[in-house]
């Protein structure tokens, strides 16, 4: 069993439309370049592959890709885009599910490791990545840096999007390292908003490095974005790469 919240059919059906900016060439181009270079001539495994936002175009670039996905509804949307023989997907959680073969690259993008709501499960996710890697293979995570510096004393909420059709803010439980993302989304032009939320366990880069060490992986690089900008104390997110010793 996993603590991850299971994404519904309704969420899966609207996911691509709501994440159209994340599927743009400006976002995906550097992401695919980064991942394809690390995969080299080997195979790539995407944890929480979802609707295939990254996995499908990476496969179209010629990298053999397989995926693990918890939500059958998200996987069903992916299956409309590409067949099982071309991009196989195994239903299961990313902390314990094992797929056949070895990979030069395992990757987990767009903050998705935070879907695992306990530290133990996040550690097991690293161990599962190491289990699938060839010697010298890499595990890549894209993750935001917890924006706790925006929290003055007594405040528990931080806005992350205030736009015409969407209001989003995170609330924080600083003891349990749990944040809840709240969304108010306007679906039509009648002025009505749909409310939704999701729970996440945030983690700092140093905490992830310790998880990697427990799994037998070594930090190779950490940058601020897919273009390779330096990671600094002001970076809003990081792309971290850990290597399995040869």
C-alpha contacts under 8 A as a table, 3 or more apart, distances in Angstrom:
res1	aa1	res2	aa2	distance
2	X	93	X	6.71
2	X	116	X	7.29
2	X	121	X	7.69
3	X	115	X	7.86
3	X	116	X	5.92
3	X	117	X	5.65
3	X	118	X	7.34
4	X	115	X	5.19
4	X	116	X	5.09
4	X	117	X	6.34
5	X	115	X	7.06
5	X	198	X	7.63
5	X	199	X	7.58
6	X	70	X	6.99
6	X	71	X	5.92
7	X	11	X	6.23
7	X	12	X	6.89
7	X	71	X	5.72
7	X	73	X	7.37
7	X	74	X	7.39
8	X	11	X	5.23
8	X	12	X	6.25
8	X	71	X	7.35
8	X	73	X	6.47
9	X	12	X	5.00
9	X	13	X	6.03
9	X	73	X	5.09
9	X	74	X	7.33
10	X	13	X	5.20
10	X	14	X	6.54
11	X	14	X	5.52
11	X	15	X	5.80
12	X	15	X	5.08
12	X	16	X	7.79
12	X	51	X	7.54
12	X	73	X	5.89
12	X	74	X	5.00
12	X	77	X	6.94
13	X	16	X	7.49
13	X	74	X	7.86
13	X	77	X	7.14
14	X	17	X	5.51
14	X	18	X	6.25
15	X	18	X	5.27
15	X	19	X	6.09
15	X	51	X	7.91
16	X	19	X	5.11
16	X	20	X	5.89
16	X	23	X	7.95
16	X	51	X	7.49
16	X	53	X	7.85
17	X	20	X	5.29
19	X	22	X	5.34
19	X	23	X	6.59
20	X	23	X	5.04
20	X	24	X	6.44
21	X	24	X	5.20
21	X	27	X	7.54
22	X	27	X	5.81
22	X	28	X	7.07
23	X	27	X	6.52
23	X	28	X	6.00
23	X	53	X	6.31
24	X	27	X	5.46
24	X	28	X	6.00
25	X	28	X	5.06
25	X	29	X	5.25
26	X	29	X	5.79
26	X	30	X	7.35
27	X	30	X	6.41
27	X	31	X	6.70
28	X	31	X	4.98
28	X	32	X	5.93
28	X	54	X	7.21
29	X	32	X	5.39
29	X	33	X	6.21
30	X	33	X	5.02
30	X	34	X	6.08
30	X	226	X	5.40
30	X	227	X	5.80
31	X	34	X	5.28
31	X	35	X	6.28
31	X	226	X	5.37
31	X	227	X	7.87
32	X	35	X	5.18
32	X	36	X	5.79
32	X	54	X	7.33
32	X	57	X	7.70
32	X	58	X	6.03
33	X	36	X	5.32
33	X	37	X	6.18
34	X	37	X	5.50
34	X	38	X	6.60
34	X	226	X	6.40
34	X	227	X	7.81
35	X	38	X	5.22
35	X	39	X	6.15
35	X	105	X	7.92
36	X	39	X	5.06
36	X	40	X	6.21
36	X	58	X	7.11
36	X	63	X	6.77
37	X	40	X	5.32
38	X	104	X	7.63
38	X	105	X	6.63
38	X	138	X	7.25
39	X	42	X	5.50
39	X	43	X	6.33
39	X	44	X	6.13
39	X	63	X	7.29
39	X	104	X	5.53
39	X	105	X	5.20
40	X	104	X	7.63
41	X	63	X	7.51
42	X	63	X	7.39
42	X	64	X	7.34
42	X	103	X	6.39
42	X	104	X	5.31
42	X	105	X	7.62
43	X	63	X	6.40
43	X	64	X	4.96
43	X	65	X	5.99
43	X	66	X	7.92
43	X	102	X	7.52
43	X	103	X	4.84
43	X	104	X	5.70
43	X	105	X	6.57
44	X	63	X	6.97
44	X	64	X	6.17
44	X	65	X	4.81
44	X	66	X	6.43
44	X	103	X	5.53
44	X	104	X	6.24
44	X	105	X	4.68
44	X	106	X	5.70
44	X	107	X	7.62
45	X	65	X	5.69
45	X	66	X	4.90
45	X	67	X	5.48
45	X	68	X	7.72
45	X	103	X	6.58
45	X	105	X	6.28
45	X	106	X	4.69
45	X	107	X	6.46
46	X	49	X	5.42
46	X	55	X	6.88
46	X	65	X	7.30
46	X	66	X	6.38
46	X	67	X	4.76
46	X	68	X	6.41
46	X	106	X	5.80
46	X	107	X	5.09
46	X	108	X	6.07
47	X	67	X	6.01
47	X	68	X	5.11
47	X	69	X	6.76
47	X	94	X	5.59
47	X	106	X	7.22
47	X	107	X	6.24
47	X	108	X	5.31
48	X	67	X	7.04
48	X	68	X	5.47
48	X	69	X	4.56
48	X	70	X	6.75
48	X	93	X	7.75
48	X	94	X	6.51
48	X	108	X	6.93
48	X	112	X	7.17
49	X	52	X	5.59
49	X	53	X	7.76
49	X	54	X	7.66
49	X	55	X	6.60
49	X	67	X	5.49
49	X	68	X	6.02
49	X	69	X	5.58
49	X	75	X	7.84
50	X	53	X	7.34
50	X	69	X	6.07
50	X	71	X	7.58
50	X	74	X	5.10
50	X	75	X	5.97
50	X	78	X	7.09
51	X	74	X	5.16
51	X	75	X	5.85
51	X	76	X	7.66
51	X	77	X	5.49
51	X	78	X	4.29
52	X	55	X	4.81
52	X	56	X	5.09
52	X	57	X	7.92
52	X	78	X	5.38
53	X	56	X	6.33
53	X	57	X	7.28
54	X	57	X	5.84
54	X	58	X	6.12
55	X	58	X	5.11
55	X	59	X	6.11
55	X	65	X	6.55
55	X	66	X	7.91
55	X	67	X	7.71
56	X	59	X	5.16
56	X	60	X	6.28
56	X	81	X	7.70
56	X	82	X	7.21
56	X	87	X	7.61
57	X	60	X	4.79
57	X	61	X	6.31
58	X	61	X	5.11
58	X	62	X	6.93
58	X	63	X	6.00
58	X	65	X	7.37
59	X	62	X	5.25
59	X	63	X	4.89
59	X	64	X	5.67
59	X	65	X	5.68
59	X	87	X	7.33
60	X	63	X	7.21
64	X	87	X	7.49
65	X	87	X	5.80
65	X	88	X	7.54
66	X	87	X	5.47
66	X	88	X	5.09
66	X	89	X	5.84
67	X	87	X	7.46
67	X	88	X	6.36
67	X	89	X	4.53
67	X	90	X	6.24
68	X	89	X	5.55
68	X	90	X	4.87
68	X	91	X	5.85
68	X	92	X	6.22
68	X	93	X	7.05
68	X	94	X	6.38
68	X	97	X	7.46
69	X	72	X	7.25
69	X	74	X	7.60
69	X	75	X	6.55
69	X	89	X	6.93
69	X	90	X	6.35
69	X	91	X	5.06
69	X	92	X	5.66
69	X	93	X	6.50
69	X	94	X	7.25
70	X	91	X	5.46
70	X	92	X	4.63
70	X	93	X	5.09
70	X	94	X	7.56
71	X	74	X	5.36
71	X	75	X	6.42
71	X	91	X	7.16
71	X	92	X	7.87
72	X	75	X	5.00
72	X	76	X	6.03
72	X	91	X	6.69
73	X	76	X	5.02
73	X	77	X	6.56
74	X	77	X	5.32
74	X	78	X	6.54
75	X	78	X	5.01
75	X	79	X	6.19
75	X	89	X	7.38
75	X	91	X	7.93
76	X	79	X	5.00
76	X	80	X	6.75
77	X	80	X	5.47
77	X	81	X	7.24
78	X	81	X	5.35
78	X	82	X	6.66
79	X	82	X	5.31
79	X	83	X	5.88
79	X	84	X	7.12
80	X	83	X	7.50
82	X	86	X	6.78
82	X	87	X	6.75
83	X	86	X	5.51
83	X	87	X	6.29
83	X	88	X	7.67
84	X	87	X	5.15
84	X	88	X	4.60
84	X	89	X	6.97
85	X	88	X	5.89
90	X	99	X	7.12
92	X	96	X	7.84
92	X	97	X	5.60
93	X	96	X	6.09
93	X	97	X	5.69
94	X	97	X	5.80
94	X	125	X	6.02
94	X	128	X	7.39
95	X	121	X	6.13
95	X	122	X	7.02
95	X	124	X	5.09
95	X	125	X	3.95
95	X	126	X	7.55
95	X	127	X	7.72
95	X	128	X	5.86
96	X	124	X	6.96
96	X	125	X	7.07
96	X	128	X	6.21
97	X	128	X	7.65
98	X	128	X	7.49
98	X	132	X	7.66
99	X	132	X	7.90
101	X	132	X	7.24
102	X	132	X	5.17
102	X	133	X	5.56
102	X	134	X	5.69
103	X	106	X	6.81
103	X	132	X	5.99
103	X	133	X	4.92
103	X	134	X	5.67
103	X	137	X	6.98
104	X	133	X	5.77
104	X	134	X	5.58
104	X	136	X	7.34
104	X	137	X	4.29
104	X	138	X	6.27
105	X	133	X	6.71
105	X	137	X	5.66
105	X	138	X	4.99
105	X	139	X	5.96
105	X	140	X	7.64
106	X	129	X	6.17
106	X	132	X	7.60
106	X	133	X	7.05
106	X	138	X	6.35
106	X	139	X	4.81
106	X	140	X	6.38
107	X	139	X	5.55
107	X	140	X	4.55
107	X	141	X	5.94
108	X	111	X	7.77
108	X	112	X	6.51
108	X	113	X	6.92
108	X	140	X	6.16
108	X	141	X	4.89
108	X	142	X	6.53
109	X	112	X	6.03
109	X	113	X	7.96
109	X	140	X	7.77
109	X	141	X	5.61
109	X	142	X	4.64
109	X	143	X	7.10
110	X	142	X	5.54
110	X	143	X	6.19
111	X	114	X	5.94
111	X	115	X	7.91
111	X	141	X	7.80
111	X	142	X	5.88
111	X	143	X	4.40
111	X	144	X	6.31
112	X	115	X	5.44
112	X	116	X	7.97
112	X	143	X	7.63
113	X	116	X	5.87
113	X	122	X	6.84
113	X	125	X	7.99
113	X	141	X	7.86
113	X	143	X	7.84
114	X	117	X	6.48
114	X	122	X	7.95
114	X	200	X	4.80
114	X	201	X	4.74
114	X	202	X	5.61
114	X	203	X	7.56
115	X	199	X	7.06
115	X	200	X	5.10
115	X	201	X	6.66
116	X	119	X	7.81
116	X	121	X	6.04
116	X	122	X	6.04
116	X	200	X	6.94
116	X	201	X	6.57
117	X	121	X	7.28
117	X	122	X	7.81
117	X	178	X	7.44
117	X	199	X	7.63
117	X	200	X	5.86
117	X	201	X	4.85
118	X	121	X	5.41
118	X	122	X	6.48
118	X	201	X	6.71
119	X	122	X	5.06
119	X	123	X	6.20
119	X	201	X	7.97
120	X	123	X	5.13
120	X	124	X	6.28
121	X	124	X	4.92
121	X	125	X	6.18
122	X	125	X	4.94
122	X	126	X	6.61
122	X	211	X	7.68
123	X	126	X	5.26
123	X	127	X	6.39
123	X	211	X	5.28
123	X	212	X	7.68
123	X	214	X	7.62
123	X	215	X	7.52
124	X	127	X	4.83
124	X	128	X	5.97
125	X	128	X	5.01
125	X	129	X	6.23
126	X	129	X	5.05
126	X	130	X	6.27
126	X	211	X	6.56
126	X	212	X	5.99
126	X	215	X	5.90
127	X	130	X	5.07
127	X	131	X	6.10
127	X	212	X	7.78
127	X	214	X	7.78
127	X	215	X	4.74
127	X	216	X	7.93
128	X	131	X	4.93
128	X	132	X	6.52
129	X	132	X	5.37
129	X	133	X	6.41
129	X	139	X	6.53
130	X	133	X	5.19
130	X	139	X	7.59
130	X	215	X	6.42
130	X	216	X	7.25
130	X	217	X	7.08
130	X	244	X	6.76
133	X	136	X	7.80
133	X	137	X	5.31
133	X	138	X	7.04
133	X	139	X	7.95
133	X	244	X	7.04
134	X	137	X	5.11
134	X	244	X	7.41
135	X	244	X	5.55
135	X	245	X	5.72
135	X	246	X	4.25
136	X	243	X	6.00
136	X	244	X	5.01
136	X	245	X	5.30
136	X	246	X	4.62
137	X	243	X	5.72
137	X	244	X	5.47
137	X	245	X	7.87
138	X	241	X	6.34
138	X	242	X	5.50
138	X	243	X	4.46
138	X	244	X	6.25
139	X	241	X	5.69
139	X	242	X	5.21
139	X	243	X	6.42
140	X	239	X	6.97
140	X	240	X	5.63
140	X	241	X	4.62
140	X	242	X	6.57
141	X	239	X	5.79
141	X	240	X	5.45
141	X	241	X	6.82
142	X	237	X	7.35
142	X	238	X	5.90
142	X	239	X	4.62
142	X	240	X	6.65
143	X	237	X	5.56
143	X	238	X	5.63
143	X	239	X	6.68
144	X	236	X	5.86
144	X	237	X	3.81
144	X	238	X	6.25
145	X	203	X	7.83
145	X	204	X	6.58
145	X	205	X	7.68
145	X	235	X	7.33
145	X	236	X	5.40
145	X	237	X	4.87
145	X	238	X	7.07
146	X	202	X	6.55
146	X	203	X	7.28
146	X	204	X	7.06
147	X	150	X	5.87
147	X	151	X	7.72
147	X	158	X	7.75
147	X	236	X	7.62
148	X	151	X	5.34
149	X	152	X	7.55
150	X	158	X	6.78
151	X	154	X	7.84
151	X	155	X	5.63
151	X	156	X	6.50
151	X	157	X	7.22
151	X	158	X	7.01
152	X	155	X	5.64
156	X	171	X	5.37
156	X	172	X	5.55
156	X	173	X	7.75
157	X	169	X	6.48
157	X	170	X	5.41
157	X	171	X	4.28
157	X	172	X	6.57
158	X	169	X	5.37
158	X	170	X	5.23
158	X	171	X	6.51
159	X	162	X	7.29
159	X	167	X	7.96
159	X	168	X	5.85
159	X	169	X	3.88
159	X	170	X	6.23
160	X	168	X	5.62
160	X	169	X	5.31
160	X	170	X	7.24
161	X	166	X	6.92
161	X	167	X	5.58
161	X	168	X	4.89
161	X	169	X	6.86
162	X	166	X	6.23
162	X	167	X	4.79
162	X	168	X	6.46
163	X	166	X	5.26
163	X	167	X	6.26
165	X	185	X	5.79
165	X	186	X	4.99
165	X	187	X	7.60
166	X	183	X	7.00
166	X	184	X	5.65
166	X	185	X	4.54
166	X	186	X	6.30
167	X	183	X	5.81
167	X	184	X	5.05
167	X	185	X	6.53
168	X	181	X	7.03
168	X	182	X	5.55
168	X	183	X	4.64
168	X	184	X	6.43
169	X	181	X	5.88
169	X	182	X	5.38
169	X	183	X	6.90
170	X	179	X	6.22
170	X	180	X	5.43
170	X	181	X	4.45
170	X	182	X	6.02
171	X	179	X	5.44
171	X	180	X	5.27
171	X	181	X	6.67
171	X	182	X	7.82
172	X	177	X	7.24
172	X	178	X	5.97
172	X	179	X	4.43
172	X	180	X	6.59
173	X	176	X	5.75
173	X	177	X	5.70
173	X	178	X	5.13
173	X	179	X	6.12
174	X	177	X	5.09
174	X	178	X	6.91
175	X	178	X	7.88
176	X	201	X	7.95
177	X	201	X	5.57
177	X	202	X	5.73
177	X	203	X	7.35
178	X	199	X	6.90
178	X	200	X	5.58
178	X	201	X	4.50
178	X	202	X	6.19
179	X	199	X	5.96
179	X	200	X	5.32
179	X	201	X	6.24
179	X	202	X	6.81
180	X	197	X	6.58
180	X	198	X	5.58
180	X	199	X	4.50
180	X	200	X	6.20
181	X	197	X	5.34
181	X	198	X	5.33
181	X	199	X	6.46
181	X	200	X	7.85
182	X	195	X	7.54
182	X	196	X	6.00
182	X	197	X	4.43
182	X	198	X	6.89
183	X	194	X	7.85
183	X	195	X	5.67
183	X	196	X	5.12
183	X	197	X	5.88
184	X	193	X	5.75
184	X	194	X	5.55
184	X	195	X	4.66
184	X	196	X	6.61
185	X	193	X	5.11
185	X	194	X	5.06
185	X	195	X	6.47
186	X	189	X	7.55
186	X	191	X	6.83
186	X	192	X	5.92
186	X	193	X	4.32
186	X	194	X	6.15
187	X	192	X	7.22
187	X	193	X	6.54
187	X	194	X	6.96
188	X	191	X	7.02
188	X	192	X	7.16
189	X	192	X	7.59
203	X	207	X	6.24
203	X	208	X	6.86
204	X	207	X	5.21
204	X	208	X	6.48
205	X	208	X	5.12
205	X	209	X	6.26
206	X	209	X	5.00
206	X	210	X	6.46
207	X	210	X	5.21
207	X	211	X	6.41
208	X	211	X	4.94
208	X	212	X	6.14
209	X	212	X	5.00
209	X	213	X	6.22
209	X	218	X	7.82
209	X	219	X	6.76
210	X	213	X	4.97
210	X	214	X	6.25
211	X	214	X	5.12
211	X	215	X	6.39
212	X	215	X	5.02
212	X	216	X	6.26
212	X	217	X	4.96
212	X	218	X	6.59
212	X	219	X	7.66
212	X	242	X	7.13
213	X	216	X	4.97
213	X	217	X	5.23
213	X	218	X	6.26
214	X	217	X	7.49
216	X	244	X	6.78
216	X	245	X	7.86
217	X	242	X	5.74
217	X	243	X	5.39
217	X	244	X	4.85
217	X	245	X	6.87
218	X	242	X	5.06
218	X	243	X	5.15
218	X	244	X	6.50
218	X	245	X	7.33
219	X	222	X	7.82
219	X	240	X	7.53
219	X	241	X	6.07
219	X	242	X	4.25
219	X	243	X	6.31
220	X	240	X	7.81
220	X	241	X	5.51
220	X	242	X	5.19
220	X	243	X	6.08
221	X	240	X	5.94
221	X	241	X	5.29
221	X	242	X	7.17
222	X	230	X	7.86
222	X	231	X	6.51
222	X	238	X	6.49
222	X	239	X	5.61
222	X	240	X	4.38
222	X	241	X	6.28
223	X	226	X	7.57
223	X	228	X	5.37
223	X	229	X	5.73
223	X	230	X	5.13
223	X	231	X	4.65
223	X	238	X	5.56
223	X	239	X	5.27
223	X	240	X	6.59
224	X	228	X	6.45
224	X	229	X	5.26
224	X	230	X	5.58
224	X	231	X	4.40
224	X	232	X	7.41
224	X	235	X	5.98
224	X	236	X	7.50
224	X	237	X	5.82
224	X	238	X	4.46
224	X	239	X	6.03
225	X	228	X	5.51
225	X	229	X	5.86
225	X	237	X	7.11
225	X	238	X	6.07
225	X	239	X	5.95
226	X	229	X	7.67
226	X	239	X	6.85
231	X	234	X	7.97
231	X	235	X	5.94
231	X	238	X	6.74
232	X	235	X	5.30
235	X	238	X	7.20
